[in-house]
């Protein structure tokens, strides 16, 4: 059976008004919704209250690390060196989905909290059981996404987030409390402190988002980091990023092969010329 129509909840364009997830763009959203809120609706299909939007705005500011030396922003700059802003912006996004770097990897940290909370059946008050499940989880997981930060003793973004969470009275959320308790164990036993992925994933779950929604939300909140590098990189279009200096690379392998055309041309040049026969 051929499907003749594809249903959508996203939007409907009208003559006098447009609708976005069922809301009138001009009558209901204009003047009351924010850019962050629109992105939340794109991911979750629902609106969130003002307090949640403000916390998400805080999170976007905290995740502002637009240094072009950081991968994958470095890739954004390399592609931007050819002069294309959108191509560079897209390249930065494409290299992250499903990987263990960048905002998309928030999902792996969120899965950690979901696994831990499911194991204790939401009974976060039973410290003995919580600690036992943490011990079991640590034994199963050799690598923990959300812990450690390259070249630094701690992740300053996590501590900025913790401060804002406490100032907004959100530190009592079940996933945030689990994160805090688990982070103490990880630091004591493995010498690793939490990074922004651990804190952001716990916060997003407490704000009512699902595990699957967390990576998309974090990606949207970090877009300005990629946009800034894509735009500046395309304006500069530095030729030095489009090729490696010859003295930085050494080729190890088979010698270059000659094409059949080049071989034929060389052989023809080596053959003695024959004077044409005339009558």
URBEL-V934172 format. One record per pair of residues at least 24 apart in sequence whose C-alpha atoms are under 10 Angstrom apart, sorted by sequence separation. I is the first residue (numbers start at 1). J is the second residue. D is the distance in Angstrom with one decimal. If there is no record, write none. Layout:
i & j & d
I & J & D
I & J & D
This chain:
i & j & d
21 & 45 & 6.5
22 & 46 & 9.6
23 & 47 & 9.8
36 & 60 & 9.2
71 & 95 & 9.7
72 & 96 & 7.7
175 & 199 & 9.3
176 & 200 & 9.1
178 & 202 & 8.2
179 & 203 & 9.4
20 & 45 & 9.4
21 & 46 & 7.5
71 & 96 & 9.9
112 & 137 & 8.8
176 & 201 & 8.7
177 & 202 & 8.5
21 & 47 & 9.2
175 & 201 & 8.6
176 & 202 & 5.1
177 & 203 & 9.8
175 & 202 & 5.0
176 & 203 & 6.0
174 & 202 & 8.4
175 & 203 & 7.1
176 & 204 & 9.3
72 & 101 & 8.1
73 & 102 & 9.5
112 & 141 & 9.6
173 & 202 & 8.5
174 & 203 & 9.4
175 & 204 & 8.9
176 & 205 & 8.6
177 & 206 & 10.0
71 & 101 & 8.3
72 & 102 & 7.4
173 & 203 & 7.8
175 & 205 & 6.7
176 & 206 & 7.2
10 & 41 & 8.9
71 & 102 & 8.3
174 & 205 & 9.0
175 & 206 & 6.0
10 & 42 & 7.5
70 & 102 & 9.9
112 & 144 & 8.4
171 & 203 & 8.8
173 & 205 & 8.9
174 & 206 & 6.9
175 & 207 & 9.8
112 & 145 & 8.3
146 & 179 & 10.0
170 & 203 & 8.1
173 & 206 & 5.6
111 & 145 & 9.7
112 & 146 & 9.2
162 & 196 & 9.6
165 & 199 & 9.5
172 & 206 & 9.2
173 & 207 & 8.5
10 & 45 & 7.6
109 & 144 & 7.7
110 & 145 & 9.2
158 & 193 & 9.4
159 & 194 & 9.1
161 & 196 & 7.8
171 & 206 & 9.6
9 & 45 & 7.9
108 & 144 & 8.7
109 & 145 & 5.4
110 & 146 & 9.1
147 & 183 & 8.2
158 & 194 & 6.9
159 & 195 & 8.6
160 & 196 & 9.3
170 & 206 & 8.4
108 & 145 & 6.2
109 & 146 & 5.6
146 & 183 & 9.5
157 & 194 & 9.8
158 & 195 & 5.4
159 & 196 & 8.4
162 & 199 & 7.5
170 & 207 & 9.0
107 & 145 & 9.2
108 & 146 & 8.1
109 & 147 & 9.1
148 & 186 & 10.0
153 & 191 & 9.9
154 & 192 & 8.3
155 & 193 & 7.7
156 & 194 & 9.9
157 & 195 & 7.2
158 & 196 & 4.6
161 & 199 & 7.2
162 & 200 & 9.5
165 & 203 & 8.1
106 & 145 & 8.2
147 & 186 & 8.2
148 & 187 & 9.4
153 & 192 & 8.6
154 & 193 & 6.1
155 & 194 & 7.1
156 & 195 & 8.1
157 & 196 & 5.8
158 & 197 & 8.1
161 & 200 & 7.8
63 & 103 & 9.1
105 & 145 & 7.8
106 & 146 & 7.9
147 & 187 & 8.8
153 & 193 & 8.1
154 & 194 & 7.6
155 & 195 & 5.2
156 & 196 & 8.4
157 & 197 & 9.6
158 & 198 & 8.1
159 & 199 & 9.0
105 & 146 & 8.8
154 & 195 & 7.4
155 & 196 & 6.9
158 & 199 & 6.2
162 & 203 & 9.7
144 & 186 & 9.2
148 & 190 & 9.9
157 & 199 & 9.2
158 & 200 & 8.2
161 & 203 & 9.3
147 & 190 & 9.8
148 & 191 & 8.6
149 & 192 & 8.5
157 & 200 & 9.9
101 & 145 & 9.4
134 & 178 & 9.4
138 & 182 & 9.4
147 & 191 & 9.5
148 & 192 & 5.1
149 & 193 & 8.1
100 & 145 & 7.6
137 & 182 & 9.9
147 & 192 & 5.8
148 & 193 & 5.5
149 & 194 & 8.2
100 & 146 & 9.8
146 & 192 & 9.6
147 & 193 & 5.6
148 & 194 & 6.1
149 & 195 & 6.4
134 & 181 & 9.0
135 & 182 & 9.5
138 & 185 & 9.1
146 & 193 & 8.7
147 & 194 & 4.4
148 & 195 & 6.0
149 & 196 & 9.1
130 & 178 & 8.3
134 & 182 & 6.8
138 & 186 & 8.2
144 & 192 & 9.6
146 & 194 & 5.9
147 & 195 & 5.2
148 & 196 & 9.6
125 & 174 & 9.5
145 & 194 & 9.2
146 & 195 & 5.3
147 & 196 & 8.5
124 & 174 & 6.9
131 & 181 & 8.6
135 & 185 & 8.8
144 & 194 & 9.7
145 & 195 & 8.9
146 & 196 & 6.8
147 & 197 & 7.9
148 & 198 & 9.9
123 & 174 & 9.2
124 & 175 & 9.1
130 & 181 & 8.8
131 & 182 & 8.4
134 & 185 & 8.1
135 & 186 & 10.0
138 & 189 & 9.4
146 & 197 & 4.8
147 & 198 & 6.9
122 & 174 & 7.9
125 & 177 & 9.9
130 & 182 & 9.1
134 & 186 & 9.4
138 & 190 & 9.7
145 & 197 & 7.5
146 & 198 & 4.3
147 & 199 & 9.9
122 & 175 & 9.6
124 & 177 & 8.1
145 & 198 & 7.5
146 & 199 & 7.9
124 & 178 & 7.4
127 & 181 & 9.6
131 & 185 & 8.8
144 & 198 & 9.5
146 & 200 & 9.3
146 & 201 & 8.8
117 & 174 & 8.3
117 & 175 & 7.5
116 & 175 & 9.1
113 & 174 & 9.5
114 & 175 & 8.1
117 & 178 & 7.8
113 & 175 & 6.3
116 & 178 & 8.0
113 & 176 & 8.9
116 & 179 & 9.6
110 & 175 & 9.2
113 & 178 & 7.2
113 & 179 & 7.2
116 & 182 & 9.5
112 & 179 & 9.3
113 & 182 & 9.4
109 & 179 & 9.9
113 & 198 & 8.8
112 & 198 & 8.9
109 & 196 & 9.9
110 & 197 & 8.3
114 & 201 & 10.0
109 & 197 & 6.3
110 & 198 & 7.6
113 & 201 & 8.1
114 & 202 & 9.1
108 & 197 & 8.8
109 & 198 & 5.7
110 & 199 & 9.4
112 & 201 & 9.3
113 & 202 & 6.8
106 & 196 & 8.9
107 & 197 & 8.7
108 & 198 & 9.3
109 & 199 & 8.8
110 & 200 & 8.6
111 & 201 & 8.7
112 & 202 & 9.3
106 & 197 & 5.4
107 & 198 & 9.9
109 & 200 & 8.8
110 & 201 & 4.9
111 & 202 & 9.7
114 & 205 & 8.6
65 & 157 & 9.3
105 & 197 & 7.6
106 & 198 & 7.7
109 & 201 & 6.1
110 & 202 & 6.5
113 & 205 & 8.6
64 & 157 & 8.9
103 & 196 & 9.4
104 & 197 & 9.5
106 & 199 & 9.5
108 & 201 & 8.8
109 & 202 & 8.1
110 & 203 & 9.4
62 & 156 & 9.1
63 & 157 & 6.8
103 & 197 & 7.7
106 & 200 & 7.6
107 & 201 & 7.3
110 & 204 & 8.5
62 & 157 & 5.8
63 & 158 & 9.3
102 & 197 & 9.1
106 & 201 & 5.9
110 & 205 & 7.4
61 & 157 & 9.6
62 & 158 & 8.4
101 & 197 & 10.0
105 & 201 & 9.7
106 & 202 & 9.6
114 & 210 & 9.3
62 & 159 & 9.7
63 & 160 & 9.8
103 & 200 & 9.8
114 & 211 & 7.6
59 & 157 & 9.2
62 & 160 & 6.8
63 & 161 & 9.2
106 & 204 & 9.8
113 & 211 & 9.2
59 & 158 & 9.9
61 & 160 & 10.0
62 & 161 & 6.8
111 & 210 & 9.7
112 & 211 & 9.6
61 & 161 & 9.8
110 & 210 & 8.6
111 & 211 & 6.3
59 & 160 & 9.2
110 & 211 & 5.6
111 & 212 & 8.9
58 & 160 & 9.4
59 & 161 & 6.9
62 & 164 & 9.6
109 & 211 & 9.0
110 & 212 & 8.6
58 & 161 & 7.9
107 & 210 & 9.4
108 & 211 & 8.6
110 & 213 & 9.7
111 & 214 & 9.9
107 & 211 & 6.0
108 & 212 & 9.6
110 & 214 & 7.3
59 & 164 & 8.7
106 & 211 & 8.7
107 & 212 & 6.5
109 & 214 & 9.5
110 & 215 & 8.9
55 & 161 & 9.5
58 & 164 & 7.5
59 & 165 & 9.6
106 & 212 & 9.5
107 & 213 & 8.0
108 & 214 & 9.5
109 & 215 & 9.7
58 & 165 & 9.3
106 & 213 & 9.5
107 & 214 & 5.8
108 & 215 & 8.8
106 & 214 & 6.3
107 & 215 & 5.2
55 & 164 & 7.9
105 & 214 & 9.0
106 & 215 & 5.1
107 & 216 & 8.8
55 & 165 & 7.9
104 & 214 & 8.0
105 & 215 & 6.4
106 & 216 & 8.8
103 & 214 & 9.0
104 & 215 & 4.4
105 & 216 & 9.7
106 & 217 & 9.2
107 & 218 & 9.4
103 & 215 & 6.2
104 & 216 & 6.6
106 & 218 & 7.1
55 & 168 & 7.8
102 & 215 & 9.4
103 & 216 & 8.1
104 & 217 & 8.7
105 & 218 & 9.0
106 & 219 & 9.0
54 & 168 & 9.6
103 & 217 & 8.6
104 & 218 & 6.8
105 & 219 & 9.4
55 & 170 & 9.5
103 & 218 & 5.3
104 & 219 & 6.0
52 & 168 & 9.8
102 & 218 & 9.0
103 & 219 & 5.2
104 & 220 & 9.7
51 & 168 & 8.5
98 & 215 & 9.6
102 & 219 & 8.1
103 & 220 & 8.7
97 & 215 & 8.8
103 & 221 & 8.7
97 & 216 & 9.6
103 & 222 & 7.3
102 & 222 & 9.2
103 & 223 & 9.8
97 & 219 & 9.7
96 & 219 & 9.4
93 & 219 & 8.4
93 & 223 & 9.0
92 & 223 & 9.7
63 & 196 & 7.8
92 & 225 & 9.9
93 & 226 & 8.3
62 & 196 & 8.8
63 & 197 & 9.9
89 & 223 & 8.9
92 & 226 & 6.7
91 & 226 & 9.5
92 & 227 & 9.4
89 & 225 & 9.7
90 & 226 & 8.9
59 & 196 & 9.5
63 & 200 & 9.6
89 & 226 & 6.0
90 & 227 & 9.7
92 & 229 & 9.7
88 & 226 & 8.4
89 & 227 & 6.2
92 & 230 & 8.8
88 & 227 & 8.7
89 & 228 & 9.1
91 & 230 & 9.5
89 & 229 & 8.1
90 & 230 & 9.1
59 & 200 & 7.6
86 & 227 & 8.8
88 & 229 & 8.4
89 & 230 & 5.4
85 & 227 & 8.2
88 & 230 & 5.4
89 & 231 & 8.4
85 & 228 & 9.8
87 & 230 & 8.3
88 & 231 & 8.5
56 & 200 & 9.6
59 & 203 & 9.6
85 & 229 & 8.9
86 & 230 & 7.3
59 & 204 & 10.0
85 & 230 & 5.2
86 & 231 & 8.5
88 & 233 & 8.4
84 & 230 & 8.0
85 & 231 & 5.5
88 & 234 & 8.0
56 & 203 & 9.5
83 & 230 & 9.1
84 & 231 & 8.5
85 & 232 & 8.5
87 & 234 & 9.6
55 & 203 & 9.3
56 & 204 & 8.7
83 & 231 & 9.1
85 & 233 & 7.7
86 & 234 & 9.2
55 & 204 & 9.8
77 & 226 & 9.1
80 & 229 & 8.0
81 & 230 & 8.9
83 & 232 & 9.8
84 & 233 & 8.7
85 & 234 & 5.5
76 & 226 & 7.0
80 & 230 & 5.6
83 & 233 & 7.5
84 & 234 & 5.6
85 & 235 & 8.4
56 & 207 & 9.6
75 & 226 & 10.0
76 & 227 & 9.0
77 & 228 & 9.9
78 & 229 & 9.9
79 & 230 & 8.2
80 & 231 & 7.7
81 & 232 & 9.4
82 & 233 & 8.7
83 & 234 & 4.3
84 & 235 & 8.8
52 & 204 & 9.6
55 & 207 & 9.4
73 & 225 & 7.8
74 & 226 & 9.7
76 & 228 & 9.8
77 & 229 & 6.1
78 & 230 & 9.2
80 & 232 & 8.2
81 & 233 & 5.8
82 & 234 & 6.8
83 & 235 & 6.7
73 & 226 & 6.4
76 & 229 & 6.7
77 & 230 & 6.2
80 & 233 & 5.0
81 & 234 & 5.6
82 & 235 & 9.6
83 & 236 & 7.8
84 & 237 & 8.6
72 & 226 & 8.8
73 & 227 & 9.7
75 & 229 & 9.8
76 & 230 & 6.0
77 & 231 & 9.0
79 & 233 & 8.3
80 & 234 & 4.6
81 & 235 & 8.2
82 & 236 & 9.3
83 & 237 & 5.3
52 & 207 & 7.0
63 & 218 & 8.9
73 & 228 & 9.7
74 & 229 & 8.6
75 & 230 & 9.7
76 & 231 & 9.7
77 & 232 & 8.4
78 & 233 & 7.9
79 & 234 & 8.3
80 & 235 & 8.2
81 & 236 & 7.0
82 & 237 & 5.7
83 & 238 & 8.8
52 & 208 & 9.8
66 & 222 & 9.1
73 & 229 & 7.0
74 & 230 & 10.0
77 & 233 & 5.3
78 & 234 & 9.4
80 & 236 & 8.4
81 & 237 & 3.9
82 & 238 & 7.9
60 & 217 & 9.9
64 & 221 & 9.1
65 & 222 & 8.7
66 & 223 & 9.8
68 & 225 & 9.0
73 & 230 & 8.6
76 & 233 & 7.9
77 & 234 & 7.8
80 & 237 & 6.4
81 & 238 & 5.3
82 & 239 & 7.9
60 & 218 & 8.1
63 & 221 & 7.9
64 & 222 & 6.9
66 & 224 & 8.0
67 & 225 & 8.1
68 & 226 & 9.0
76 & 234 & 9.6
79 & 237 & 9.1
80 & 238 & 8.7
81 & 239 & 6.7
48 & 207 & 9.0
59 & 218 & 8.7
60 & 219 & 9.7
62 & 221 & 9.8
63 & 222 & 6.5
64 & 223 & 9.3
65 & 224 & 9.5
66 & 225 & 4.6
67 & 226 & 9.7
77 & 236 & 9.7
78 & 237 & 8.9
81 & 240 & 8.4
82 & 241 & 8.8
48 & 208 & 9.4
60 & 220 & 8.7
61 & 221 & 8.4
62 & 222 & 9.6
64 & 224 & 7.8
65 & 225 & 6.6
66 & 226 & 7.1
68 & 228 & 9.4
77 & 237 & 8.7
78 & 238 & 8.8
81 & 241 & 6.3
82 & 242 & 7.4
56 & 217 & 9.1
60 & 221 & 4.9
61 & 222 & 8.6
63 & 224 & 9.8
64 & 225 & 6.3
65 & 226 & 9.7
66 & 227 & 9.2
67 & 228 & 9.7
68 & 229 & 6.6
77 & 238 & 9.3
78 & 239 & 9.6
80 & 241 & 9.1
81 & 242 & 6.6
56 & 218 & 9.3
59 & 221 & 7.5
60 & 222 & 6.2
63 & 225 & 8.7
66 & 228 & 7.4
67 & 229 & 8.3
68 & 230 & 9.7
78 & 240 & 9.3
79 & 241 & 8.5
80 & 242 & 9.6
58 & 221 & 9.8
59 & 222 & 9.2
60 & 223 & 9.0
61 & 224 & 9.7
66 & 229 & 7.2
78 & 241 & 5.6
79 & 242 & 8.2
44 & 208 & 9.7
57 & 221 & 7.9
60 & 224 & 8.9
77 & 241 & 8.0
78 & 242 & 6.8
44 & 209 & 7.4
56 & 221 & 7.8
60 & 225 & 9.9
68 & 233 & 9.3
78 & 243 & 9.5
43 & 209 & 9.4
44 & 210 & 8.6
75 & 241 & 10.0
74 & 241 & 10.0
44 & 212 & 9.8
40 & 209 & 9.6
43 & 212 & 9.5
44 & 213 & 6.8
43 & 213 & 6.4
44 & 214 & 9.7
43 & 214 & 8.9
43 & 215 & 9.7
44 & 216 & 9.5
40 & 213 & 9.3
43 & 216 & 6.7
44 & 217 & 8.9
42 & 216 & 9.4
43 & 217 & 6.8
42 & 217 & 9.2
40 & 216 & 9.2
41 & 217 & 10.0
39 & 216 & 9.3
40 & 217 & 6.9
43 & 220 & 9.3
39 & 217 & 7.6
42 & 220 & 9.9
40 & 220 & 8.8
36 & 217 & 9.5
39 & 220 & 7.0
40 & 221 & 9.7
39 & 221 & 8.6
36 & 220 & 8.6
36 & 221 & 7.8
